[in-house]
Amino acid sequence: KEQDLYKSYTLSEVIYELKKLRVITLNSGKSYLTEISQKQRMLFEKFGVPIPVAP
């Protein structure tokens, strides 16, 4: 509510957008984070959450 996201997105739309993020781990043990979309970046910024990076 504080960020006025309810005017543009429903709660289910926010959850759907953020659940698209994936960490892919190869057999070698190396991990990769899938690409973060512009919409996901905006949501992280609005919630004050740091943008995730691959471990």
Buried (B, 14 or more C-beta within 10 A) or exposed (E): EEEEBEEEBEEEEBEEBBEEBEEEEEEEEEEEBEEBEEBBEBBBEBEEEEEEEEE
